[in-house]
Amino acid sequence: MRHRLTAAFYGGRGFSLYHAYGSASRVPQSPHFHDEYLICAQIRGDEQCHVAGKLHEFRAGDVALINPQQVHTGNTEGEDLEYISLYVDAGWVAELASELAADLPPHSGTAPASPEFTVVRAVNQPALVDEMCRLLEAVQGHGPAVLFPTARTPDDPECEIPSRILSRRGAELPSVEIASPTELLDVETALVRVVTHAFEEFSNLRTPLVRSTHRVGHRKIARALEYMRELPPSADTEAIALDRLAAVAELSKFHFLRQFSHVVGMTPGAYLRTLRMCQAGRLLRSSETPILDIAAAVGFADHPSFSRAFARYMGVTPSDYRRLGPL
């Protein structure tokens, strides 16, 4: 059975929203991560997700909560699926966390500048799921939207190109127009409600000592991860050579590779490639740098190869992703 998921992307300041529904064959995603926080509401159907080596099963009404750069996989199957994935910019969350910290009672401790989720699966969350649906309704027809797959999307035998896009209730969506200030306020209000609910209930925002699900227990691998994250996109071959990475971790190459894959959930090469895609996505949404220059900055020789890689990672082409608007 081939994928028959219809999907749409929406964007605005500080967020991207992905809405998918239909049916899908069991084709698991490769391990990957994003720069943003991920809040995913399962509306209908089931999904499996591996995070930190543990399998999580999601049912309708559950919510997945993933921290920035937290490696995870996804696997959906069924004839009646629907889910909403909200990607929230870490800088936007830091701003909101600072505002929420001002409301902390005296002697309650210091709220973290960058709170992190402390659970992966929040079971049976009708209120949060309803808020996610309200956010979807707020952005439909009001903000930048991209249909996927499109005729410009690189060929993928697992994707079927739909002829039109439908709303959550099955009605065809109107053409997207420039949003009015009131409509933008509606979107921002719905977004703040979702993010505040998720971080108040399922993060260490109010309880700084509670451990994040993204904590890396292996000190030497954590050191290598920090080194890799701080590398510029244009880092030379020597800086990312296996010898160099193993030396940073103070491990032999054999033990570094084995421990890295076990702790992180992907190989060092895959991790670095995903970091480059994250950096490219941020440049697309935060600058007017030509796409060819962004491709070169993250290590691609030409526009087509970068576009194919970015579409596999993000689900839309670089130009479509940029149309979602600035972060």
N, C-alpha and C positions, 0 to 999 in steps of 0.2 A: 504494500500500500504506500502511495506517495503522500507527501505532505499536502494538505489542503487548508492550511491556515491562512486566513486573511489577517493582515497586520497593518497598523498605522503608527507613525511616530509623530509626536507633538513636542514642541519646545517652547521655552520661555526663560526668563532670567532665573538662573540657578537650577534649572531642571530640564530633564527630557522625560517624556512619558511614552511608553510602548504598550499598545493594546493589541492582543492577538486572540482570535477565536476561530473555531472550526474543528477540524480533525487533524491528527498527526500520527505518523508511524513512529515506532520506537527507534529513533536515531539519536543517540546521546551526543550532547555537545562535548567538545574537548574541554579540558580544564582551562579556565580563563579567569580574568578579573577585570575590574573597572576602577577608574580613579574616583568614581562617585560612590556614595552610599546607595544601596539598592533596597527598596521596599516593594515586595511583590505580593499582590493579593490574588489568591486562587479563587476564581469565581465559580467555575465548573470544571469537573474532571480531576485527574490525579497527576502528580508530578513527583519525581524523585530528584534529589540533589545531594551530591557529595560535598561536604565541607570539612576540611581538616581531617580527612580520612574517615569520616563518619557519614553513613547514609541516613538522610532525612526523607520521610514520606509526607507529602503535602496533600491534603484533601480540601474540598470546597469549604471555604470559610477560614482557612489557615492563611497566615502571612509569613513570608520569608524575609529575613533581615540580614543583610550582608554588608560588611564594612568595606571601605575603600581598600583596594589591592588585596582583598581576601579571595584566595583561589577557590573556585567552585565549579561544579558541572551542572547540567540540567538534562532531564529526560522526561518527555511527555508522551502520552499515548492515549488514544481514544477517539470516539466519534463525536463527542460533545465537550469541547475544551474551551475555556476562556480564562484569561488572566491579564492583570494590569501590572506592569513593571514601571516603577518610578525611580529614576536615577537623579539623585540630589547632589549638587556641587558641594564639595567639602568646605569651601570658603563661605558659601551661603549658610551652611549648617553652623559654622563657627560664629557667624554674626548672630544667628538666632539663639545659639547657646549662651552668648554673652548677654543677650537681653533677658533670657530666662534666668540666668545666674543672679541678675539684679533682684529677682523676686525671692531668692533663698532666704529663709529665716536666719537670724543671728546664730552663730556657733554651729551651723549645720555642715561646715566644711567648705572647701573650695571646689567649685564645679570645674571639670576639665575643659580646657579651651577647645579641644576636639573630642567630644564624647564618642564612644563606640558602643555598638550593640553588644549585649551580653547574652542574648539567646539567638539561635538561628531560626527556629520554628516557633511561632506564636500560634497556639492551637485555638481554633474556634473564636475568631475575633470579629463578630458581626459589625460592631461599631466602627472599627478601623476599616474593614472592607467597604462598608457603606460610605465612609469618607473618601476612600479611593475612587469609588464609583462617582461620587459627586465631583471630584476633581476632574475625572475623565469627561463628565458632562460639561463642566465649565470650559475646558479647553477645546472641545469639539466645535468646530465652526468659528472659533474666536482666535486661534493662534496658528502659527506655521504648522502645516501638516504635510507629511510625506507618505504616500502609499507605497507599500513594499509587498511583493516584488513589483518592479516597474520594467518597462521596456528597456531602460538604461542599465538595469541591474545585470552584472555578469551572469552568464548562463550557469544554472545550478539544477541538476536533474532531480533534486529533491523538492524543488519549489514549483508551485503552479501559480501562474500570474492571473490574478482575478481581474475581471473587467471593470469592477466598481468597488467602492468601499462602503460599508454599512456601519451604522451606529451600533451601540451595544444592544439596542432593542430591535435591530434589523432594518431600520429605515435608512434610506440612502442619505448620506451626509450632504449638506449644502456646500457650495463652493466657499473656500476660506476667504474672508475679507479682512481688511485691516481692523483690528480690535479697537473699540472705543475705550476711553479711560475707565468707564464703569465696568466693562467686560474684563479689562485687565485687573481691576480690583477684585472682581469675583474669582478670577483664577488665583491671584495671590492669596486671597483669604482661604480658599480651599486647600492650597498648597501648605500654608502655615498650619492649618488644622491637622492635616495628615502628618506632617513632620513633627509637630509638637506632640501629638498623641503617641507616635512611635518612639520618640526619644524619652518622653516622660515615663512611659511604661516599660520599655525594653532596652534601655541603655544605662550607662553609668553616669548619666548627667547629674542625677541627684545623689548617687552613691559612688563616688570616685574610686573607692577601694575594690569594688566588684570587678572581677576580671573580664576583660573583653574576650569575645570568641576568636579574635584575630591575634591573640598573644602567641608569639613564637617562643616555645620553651627551650629550644636548642640555642644556647648563647652564641656559638660560633656561626651557625647558619644565620642567626639574626644579624650578626655583624656583616656577613656577606650581603644580605638583603639590603641593609642600609647603604652599603657601598654602591650596589647596583642602582638603587633608586636615586642616588646623588650624581650618577654619571650623566654628562650632557648627552643629548641625542647624537652628537657628532663624535662620540668617544672612538678612539682609534682601536685597531685590532689588538694591540698589546694590552690595552686597559681592560678588555673583556675576554682575554684569553683564559683558558681553563687554568693554566699555571698561576695566573694572577688572582683569579677568584679563589682558588684553593689556598693560596698564600694568605689572602685576607682572612679566610676562615681558620687558618692555622691547621689545615687538614691535608692529608695526601689527596691527590686527584681522585683516586678510587673511592675513598671514604667521603670526600666532598660530594661527588656525584650521587652516591647512594643516599647519604643523609639529606641532601638538598631535595631530591625527588620525594623522599619519604616525608619530610617535614613540610615542604611547600606544596607538593601535589603536582608539580610539573618540572621539567628539566630547566637548567639554567638558561639554555638557549631560548626555550619557549617563553620563559619569564621575561627575558630581555626584549624579545620581539613584541610581547604584549605591552610592556612598558612603552615601547616606541609608538604603538597604536594609541595608547592613552595620551601620550604627548602630542601626537598628531591631532587627535580629537579636540584637545584643549586649544591648540593653535587655530583649528578651523572655526571654533566657536568664539574665540577671544581676540582674533586679529583678522586683518584683511590680507595677510600674506598669501601670495599666489599658491595654488595647490601644488604646482610643480616644485616650488621652493620648499614647501612643507615636506613633500616626498623626499627631496634630496636631504633635508635636514634630519630625517629619521632613517636614512640609510637606503633609500630606493633609487634605482638608476633612472626610472622613467615614470611617467604618470600612469600608464595602464597597469603596470605591476603593482603600484601603490594602491590604485583604486580597487583592484581585485582583492588584495589583502585586507584593505580597510572594510570592504563590503562583507567579507567573510567574518571579520571580527565584530563589526558594529551592526550589520544588517542593512545598511544603506550605503550608497556611494558617498565619497567625500563632499561632493557638491550638494547632494541632498541633505547631508548632515549639517552643513554650513547654513542651509536655508532654515533650519530650526531656530535660528536667531542667536544673538550673543548671550554668553553666560553673565 
